[in-house]
Amino acid sequence: MSAGVVKPVVVELALGAEQVGAVAEVMLEQMKAKGLVMVRPEREEPYTCAEAVTALNVSLGTVYNLIKAGRLVVIEGLSVKMIAAHSLHAFREGRG
C-alpha cells in the first residue's frame, strides 16, 4: 500500500435509536470541525403557518396552539400570520 492511501474499515454495531442519534450527532460535529460538512445557514425570512407545519412536522392546529402559548412569535401588523424565523428555529432546537 502506498503512502497516503487509506484502507476502509467496516465496523458493525448494534445500537438502539437513542444511541444512533448520539453517535450521528458526534460524527456530524467532528465532520463540521474538519470542514468535511457544510451546514446551510438558518432561514431568516418569516414562515407562514403552512411553512411552519412543514418545518416542524406538526399539524396546523399545533402551530396555532404554539402561537397561542407564546412558543412561536407572530410578526404583528401583517394581513397574514407570519412566524418569526428565530422563534421557529428556537422551538425546533428545544429552546422555545
C-alpha positions as CSV (number, residue, x, y, z in Angstrom):
1,M,0.0,0.0,0.0
2,S,1.4,3.4,-1.0
3,A,1.7,6.3,1.4
4,G,-1.5,8.4,1.8
5,V,-3.9,5.7,0.8
6,V,-6.4,4.9,3.4
7,K,-7.8,1.4,3.6
8,P,-11.5,1.4,4.6
9,V,-12.6,-0.4,7.7
10,V,-16.1,-1.9,8.1
11,V,-17.5,-1.9,11.6
12,E,-20.8,-3.4,12.6
13,L,-22.6,-2.1,15.7
14,A,-25.9,-3.0,17.3
15,L,-27.3,0.3,18.6
16,G,-30.7,1.5,19.8
17,A,-32.4,4.5,18.3
18,E,-31.1,6.9,21.0
19,Q,-27.6,5.6,20.6
20,V,-27.7,6.1,16.8
21,G,-28.8,9.7,17.3
22,A,-26.0,10.4,19.8
23,V,-23.3,8.8,17.5
24,A,-24.6,10.6,14.5
25,E,-24.5,13.9,16.3
26,V,-20.9,13.4,17.4
27,M,-19.9,12.3,13.9
28,L,-21.5,15.4,12.4
29,E,-19.8,17.8,14.8
30,Q,-16.4,16.1,14.1
31,M,-17.0,16.4,10.4
32,K,-18.0,20.1,10.7
33,A,-14.9,20.8,12.7
34,K,-12.7,19.2,9.9
35,G,-14.5,21.1,7.2
36,L,-16.0,18.0,5.7
37,V,-19.6,19.1,6.1
38,M,-21.1,22.4,5.2
39,V,-24.2,23.5,7.2
40,R,-26.8,25.5,5.4
41,P,-27.4,28.8,7.2
42,E,-30.7,29.1,9.0
43,R,-33.5,30.8,7.1
44,E,-34.1,34.4,8.2
45,E,-37.4,35.1,6.4
46,P,-40.6,34.7,8.4
47,Y,-42.6,31.5,8.0
48,T,-46.3,31.3,7.0
49,C,-48.3,28.9,9.2
50,A,-48.3,26.4,6.4
51,E,-44.5,26.6,6.1
52,A,-44.2,26.2,9.9
53,V,-46.3,23.0,9.7
54,T,-43.8,21.5,7.2
55,A,-40.7,22.8,9.1
56,L,-41.8,21.4,12.4
57,N,-43.6,18.4,11.1
58,V,-46.8,19.1,13.1
59,S,-50.4,19.9,12.3
60,L,-51.8,23.4,11.6
61,G,-53.7,23.1,14.9
62,T,-50.5,22.5,16.8
63,V,-48.9,25.6,15.1
64,Y,-51.9,27.7,16.3
65,N,-51.6,26.2,19.8
66,L,-47.9,27.0,19.9
67,I,-48.6,30.6,18.8
68,K,-51.4,30.9,21.5
69,A,-49.0,29.5,24.1
70,G,-46.3,32.1,23.1
71,R,-43.8,29.5,22.0
72,L,-43.9,30.8,18.4
73,V,-43.7,34.5,17.8
74,V,-46.1,36.1,15.3
75,I,-45.0,39.2,13.5
76,E,-47.6,41.9,14.2
77,G,-49.2,44.2,11.6
78,L,-49.4,41.9,8.7
79,S,-52.6,40.7,7.0
80,V,-51.3,37.1,7.2
81,K,-49.9,35.4,10.3
82,M,-46.2,35.2,9.8
83,I,-44.0,33.4,12.3
84,A,-40.6,34.9,13.2
85,A,-37.9,32.6,11.9
86,H,-35.8,32.9,15.1
87,S,-38.7,31.6,17.2
88,L,-39.4,28.7,15.0
89,H,-35.7,27.7,15.0
90,A,-35.5,28.1,18.8
91,F,-38.6,25.9,19.2
92,R,-37.3,23.2,16.8
93,E,-34.0,23.1,18.7
94,G,-35.7,22.8,22.1
95,R,-35.1,26.4,23.1
96,G,-38.6,27.7,22.6
